[in-house]
Amino acid sequence: MSTLNIRKWAGVIFVLVYVIVGIPLWYKLTNIYRAPLPREYIKTLHDKKFHDVHVTIPVYIRSDVYKFPDIHEAAQVQVNHLLNSKEQNVQWSLEILCYNETFIELEKEQGREYHIVTLQLDEFVGYNAAYDSKNTVVYFDDPTVARNDLPFFVAQTLVEHTFNVEWTYLSSGDLMDSRNDSVAINYTPNVHLSINLLKGDGSPVDWEIQETLTTYFTPFRKFLSPLVNFTVDTSVVYFNDLNLHSLNESKEIEWTDVSHAIDLSELSSMNYFSEDSALNLAIVFPSKETNPNGFSFIKTTEDKTWDSFIVPQWGVLVVNKMPLEANSVISKNYLDAVFYKFANDLFELLGLTTDMNGLFSPVITVDSFKRIRTLQNMNKSIETLWSLIKLTEQFQQMAIPKEVLEKVKKVLDIRLQIVEILNNPSRGDDLSWDKALTLSNKMVQNSEEAFFDGQMLKQNFFPQEHKLAVYMPLMGPITIVLFSGVVALFKETEETPKTEKDNVTSDEKKEIEETEKVGAIEGVDEVN
Amino acid sequence: MRHSPITIALLLLCKLAFVVTSTEDPEESKIKTSDNHDNELFRVMEGGIEYPYEEVLNVRPLPHNHLLSSFQFQMNSEPFYPGQSLHGFETYDHYTVFPKSLEPLLRRTDVRKLHLRFTRGYWDSEEWGRLPHQGFKSGGSGVELWAVVEGSSKQEAYNKWKSLANGLSGSFCASINFIDNAKTNYPVFSFQPVETNFDGIPLFNETNELYLMHASLANEPICTENLTPLLTLLPSKGKSGISSLLDGHKLFDSIWHNMAIDIQTSCIDNDRYANNGECYFEMESNVDVVAHVPSILSRNKHPIPKPLGGEDLHCDLSKPYDAYQCFPSPETTEIQFSLSDIFGKNISGANDLSFTHSKICASVSDNWLATIKVDDGLFGTDDNCFELTENRNYDIYMESGSTDKVIPVDDVPIYASRSLTGYGQDHGGLRTVFTNPTHKPVRLSYYESLPWFMRVYLSTLDMEVTHGNKEGFTLNDIVESQYYIPSIDRKRSSQLEFIMTIPANSTIALSYEFDKALLHFTEYPPDANHGFEIESLIITILEPIPYQLRTATLLVYLSTPDFSMPYNVIIISSTIMGLIFGTLYNLITKKMVPMEEAEKILATRSIKYKLTMLKQRVVSKFGF
């Protein structure tokens, strides 16, 4: 059996080539590219949210009548004490600084505004806020100074009133507070606003909308522009009363009936515009033919002929009781009243509402929401990245293109930039918060682009089973032949008797003889 | 009040808004509003409110009891200012009669002119004469789209065009999104706007250029889902005025129908539009439909066809007839019908929005009677044109005792037909026959776009005079100039354009050959054996009169593979590889032994032997 060893070697080499070259080559050639995503880092960011964030807001304190050289230090102690009284889900603090007029004026010239607290001597104790600036006025009287209550009072005003939004979201509640989620749209920096005048019939109508919008809505847009940019269109739609005429025959109408009957399908303007989300204002007038006596379910008062309703995540519906005469022009007066109500509701639709008692200026509220939105955006994009990680881990055969990795890296870079702005106490002006918000919007956008990457989501990947099924006709025969062959080859050495008969033990001899006796050798059977 | 916490803050905000913009005190204005409630909130315009919208319906009997109905709707958009920033705080877009679903798309894609056609059916030009609107409002069978797009480069313009196609696809529920590089052409001689060299078309950015692009989807089915979006583009939404006649069930149950949309950009002052001048879109929408009146009337009578009774049969009296035998008479020449029979609906009310009232005109000869039915009364006019002025139900009633006499149809300057020649799956030919029945030579432009898998041999282009003066004409005499862009596989279709003159009273045939390419496996459509639709040849007559016509679409058969082939290939090649491997492996690893030795080896390996051994071991162990 001189060839046996060579044959064995050949078998082994076949197996080695199969295992060492064949399988890795097959795996490599049929494998897909999976970019290495920074899983551990994202997991840390996800598990310990905002562990590296400490929002610091500088507040300048000034006193008009008395000079308190150490008021900022004393107030700082009280503020810290108050803030520490609650567990914060995102670290935040106020840095009370002494008012430096030249610095503030210089900064103001460059468009940077800071929070300022003005201490004003008065006959009573109280606080107030300006409408148009980030200025809080604290009134105090002499006994307060005598009792040294002023620092505490300043701290309380600041934390519980001026920074009420932060106090609500960051200290006592949940950052991703969902109180208004059912009504408010998801935050996006660009929102399209469609203002529709709907009429149940086809008689012509005109409205003084341009005048109303420029005098009333333009300042509102400017005011909200750091948070939300609106693009606005108006349209007149005939022969559409949102199917409200169908309620005319019913006697008892509940509000649920209205919400069931209403048909908003023709008003979805999302399709035509490039903005991510859209809000609507629909002013509905009934048809003169189908509803000559108007909508019975609208209750009117002397000075109000319409009712308005918020449709969650869609917009506001203004339903008029009576139909319009043909060739009517809707005056600016009417539209002003509608827009006043609409502007109120818009805050709710944008999720900009708080528990605050309404004593503080909208400027301060919007400023606070810039920070909250920034933090929420950061949270949102980290959640998105974490979902991406989970997705890629769940689908092992899904390709992860390089672009996804680049996007993820960009998101993480932007996050660090934002954290730097938030943590830096010397950057607490308007423009810094605007920048942080813009960056956070970019962060959300990039994280969503990474998650919804076309190459990844096209599902053009083979599951492992599919791959095996395709290659089985090739792999199956080769594997079976190869391995059964090698096994047989090695068995052969164990069982092949030595050629010399002497080496056969007496037991073996006996066995063979007995076998022959019982005729177990098939060859013999066949011969017989 | 539910929103009370923020209301006060907002009151302050609103106060701010008023302080910023006007000196008027909000409280005061509120009081004023409530005081002058009745006078101030709504006021009625004495002269009426009018929007730039017009609608006209023209009905015209054609020979052999056919009826052509042409609907025309025209509307203008509100002005817009190209120089204005889209994101300015003062920017507000207003939409009144112009569709909101189109304008943002047009503005985003910088479209200056847009033409969209949905056509289906056969226009019998030998019987019915010229196409409506001189053929300029009809398309080839299927969907056709062409547009002038402003762009800084060809690629940018193409991207906008693609975005336009995708947008229109969604708006019209049609497969327009299938228009891609391989289907888009840049016409050179045809489709040039009336404004020569694009001079009249506004260019919002001086450094940009205008690009004309054309694409068509041959024989794309046209159905109700395309009509409904078209109706929603109209301010009346198909609920009043003449558009209330349009109903998918009846409209598509016709011999030929055509829906067209044409939009163009106009600017008030052409010198200033780039610098905040005022521009607007003009849109014209046409729906033309040819119906065979007797068959529609009989279908109205018997929705399910059944044999007529003996008394209803009209036998041809010139031939023998009796109780058992009847040759049906030629078509009746007596007819009376109303538009509600043809369209299934009345006209519900007038359109109040426009400068002019909705108008219906019947173009009939003296032997026809056309009257308008207002509620229950019938009224006629001298010129057979009716204006709808009130909000009532209208209908048009028409009758004639001799329908063979209609207003004479206009002569068609040219007839053209195109057909496939050759056989087999690897090559074929195209042959186009032009017939000029007039006494004047006709100068025309020829525009043909062929898919890349038809590889044209332009060298085989040949001309043949089949009728008329056969002497003295060569291809070069007929074809004045030609433009040809060869195709690139999967990227560009081939485009063939000629300016040619067809001599008077003659018929010529133009033919050339092509090869059929093989497609990739994945490029075949789901119904590959149906064949591939080839878009119409478009002929635009330049002289003596402007006219446009299209030939029918063609169906090319390509060699179609057996689609189980890849699986078979995998199976067979795997089997062969397995066989080769097994043999090779055996050759290398197996040894040859004499029979005796093999028997011995086999002896120790057999199951019987092993069983005996086992038995023996058991026996010896228990010591029996």
Boltz contact constraints between the chains, C-beta under 6 A:
constraints:
  - contact:
      token1: [A, 3]
      token2: [B, 591]
      max_distance: 6.0
  - contact:
      token1: [A, 7]
      token2: [B, 589]
      max_distance: 6.0
  - contact:
      token1: [A, 10]
      token2: [B, 588]
      max_distance: 6.0
  - contact:
      token1: [A, 10]
      token2: [B, 589]
      max_distance: 6.0
  - contact:
      token1: [A, 11]
      token2: [B, 589]
      max_distance: 6.0
  - contact:
      token1: [A, 131]
      token2: [B, 12]
      max_distance: 6.0
  - contact:
      token1: [A, 131]
      token2: [B, 16]
      max_distance: 6.0
  - contact:
      token1: [A, 132]
      token2: [B, 16]
      max_distance: 6.0
  - contact:
      token1: [A, 202]
      token2: [B, 236]
      max_distance: 6.0
  - contact:
      token1: [A, 202]
      token2: [B, 240]
      max_distance: 6.0
  - contact:
      token1: [A, 203]
      token2: [B, 352]
      max_distance: 6.0
  - contact:
      token1: [A, 204]
      token2: [B, 49]
      max_distance: 6.0
  - contact:
      token1: [A, 204]
      token2: [B, 352]
      max_distance: 6.0
  - contact:
      token1: [A, 204]
      token2: [B, 353]
      max_distance: 6.0
  - contact:
      token1: [A, 206]
      token2: [B, 49]
      max_distance: 6.0
  - contact:
      token1: [A, 213]
      token2: [B, 92]
      max_distance: 6.0
  - contact:
      token1: [A, 215]
      token2: [B, 21]
      max_distance: 6.0
  - contact:
      token1: [A, 218]
      token2: [B, 89]
      max_distance: 6.0
  - contact:
      token1: [A, 218]
      token2: [B, 90]
      max_distance: 6.0
  - contact:
      token1: [A, 219]
      token2: [B, 17]
      max_distance: 6.0
  - contact:
      token1: [A, 219]
      token2: [B, 20]
      max_distance: 6.0
  - contact:
      token1: [A, 219]
      token2: [B, 21]
      max_distance: 6.0
  - contact:
      token1: [A, 220]
      token2: [B, 17]
      max_distance: 6.0
  - contact:
      token1: [A, 221]
      token2: [B, 89]
      max_distance: 6.0
  - contact:
      token1: [A, 222]
      token2: [B, 89]
      max_distance: 6.0
  - contact:
      token1: [A, 232]
      token2: [B, 92]
      max_distance: 6.0
  - contact:
      token1: [A, 233]
      token2: [B, 93]
      max_distance: 6.0
  - contact:
      token1: [A, 234]
      token2: [B, 94]
      max_distance: 6.0
  - contact:
      token1: [A, 235]
      token2: [B, 95]
      max_distance: 6.0
  - contact:
      token1: [A, 235]
      token2: [B, 100]
      max_distance: 6.0
  - contact:
      token1: [A, 236]
      token2: [B, 96]
      max_distance: 6.0
  - contact:
      token1: [A, 238]
      token2: [B, 235]
      max_distance: 6.0
  - contact:
      token1: [A, 239]
      token2: [B, 237]
      max_distance: 6.0
  - contact:
      token1: [A, 239]
      token2: [B, 239]
      max_distance: 6.0
  - contact:
      token1: [A, 272]
      token2: [B, 101]
      max_distance: 6.0
  - contact:
      token1: [A, 272]
      token2: [B, 104]
      max_distance: 6.0
  - contact:
      token1: [A, 273]
      token2: [B, 104]
      max_distance: 6.0
  - contact:
      token1: [A, 303]
      token2: [B, 34]
      max_distance: 6.0
  - contact:
      token1: [A, 325]
      token2: [B, 44]
      max_distance: 6.0
  - contact:
      token1: [A, 327]
      token2: [B, 44]
      max_distance: 6.0
  - contact:
      token1: [A, 327]
      token2: [B, 45]
      max_distance: 6.0
  - contact:
      token1: [A, 327]
      token2: [B, 48]
      max_distance: 6.0
  - contact:
      token1: [A, 327]
      token2: [B, 49]
      max_distance: 6.0
  - contact:
      token1: [A, 328]
      token2: [B, 42]
      max_distance: 6.0
  - contact:
      token1: [A, 328]
      token2: [B, 44]
      max_distance: 6.0
  - contact:
      token1: [A, 329]
      token2: [B, 43]
      max_distance: 6.0
  - contact:
      token1: [A, 329]
      token2: [B, 45]
      max_distance: 6.0
  - contact:
      token1: [A, 330]
      token2: [B, 42]
      max_distance: 6.0
  - contact:
      token1: [A, 331]
      token2: [B, 40]
      max_distance: 6.0
  - contact:
      token1: [A, 331]
      token2: [B, 41]
      max_distance: 6.0
  - contact:
      token1: [A, 333]
      token2: [B, 33]
      max_distance: 6.0
  - contact:
      token1: [A, 333]
      token2: [B, 40]
      max_distance: 6.0
  - contact:
      token1: [A, 333]
      token2: [B, 41]
      max_distance: 6.0
  - contact:
      token1: [A, 334]
      token2: [B, 41]
      max_distance: 6.0
  - contact:
      token1: [A, 344]
      token2: [B, 10]
      max_distance: 6.0
  - contact:
      token1: [A, 347]
      token2: [B, 6]
      max_distance: 6.0
  - contact:
      token1: [A, 353]
      token2: [B, 6]
      max_distance: 6.0
  - contact:
      token1: [A, 358]
      token2: [B, 5]
      max_distance: 6.0
  - contact:
      token1: [A, 358]
      token2: [B, 6]
      max_distance: 6.0
  - contact:
      token1: [A, 358]
      token2: [B, 8]
      max_distance: 6.0
  - contact:
      token1: [A, 358]
      token2: [B, 9]
      max_distance: 6.0
  - contact:
      token1: [A, 362]
      token2: [B, 9]
      max_distance: 6.0
  - contact:
      token1: [A, 362]
      token2: [B, 13]
      max_distance: 6.0
  - contact:
      token1: [A, 473]
      token2: [B, 571]
      max_distance: 6.0
  - contact:
      token1: [A, 473]
      token2: [B, 574]
      max_distance: 6.0
  - contact:
      token1: [A, 474]
      token2: [B, 574]
      max_distance: 6.0
  - contact:
      token1: [A, 477]
      token2: [B, 578]
      max_distance: 6.0
  - contact:
      token1: [A, 478]
      token2: [B, 581]
      max_distance: 6.0
  - contact:
      token1: [A, 481]
      token2: [B, 582]
      max_distance: 6.0
  - contact:
      token1: [A, 481]
      token2: [B, 585]
      max_distance: 6.0
  - contact:
      token1: [A, 485]
      token2: [B, 585]
      max_distance: 6.0
  - contact:
      token1: [A, 485]
      token2: [B, 589]
      max_distance: 6.0
  - contact:
      token1: [A, 489]
      token2: [B, 589]
      max_distance: 6.0
  - contact:
      token1: [A, 515]
      token2: [B, 609]
      max_distance: 6.0
  - contact:
      token1: [A, 518]
      token2: [B, 612]
      max_distance: 6.0
  - contact:
      token1: [A, 520]
      token2: [B, 608]
      max_distance: 6.0
  - contact:
      token1: [A, 520]
      token2: [B, 609]
      max_distance: 6.0
  - contact:
      token1: [A, 520]
      token2: [B, 612]
      max_distance: 6.0
  - contact:
      token1: [A, 521]
      token2: [B, 603]
      max_distance: 6.0
  - contact:
      token1: [A, 522]
      token2: [B, 606]
      max_distance: 6.0
  - contact:
      token1: [A, 523]
      token2: [B, 599]
      max_distance: 6.0
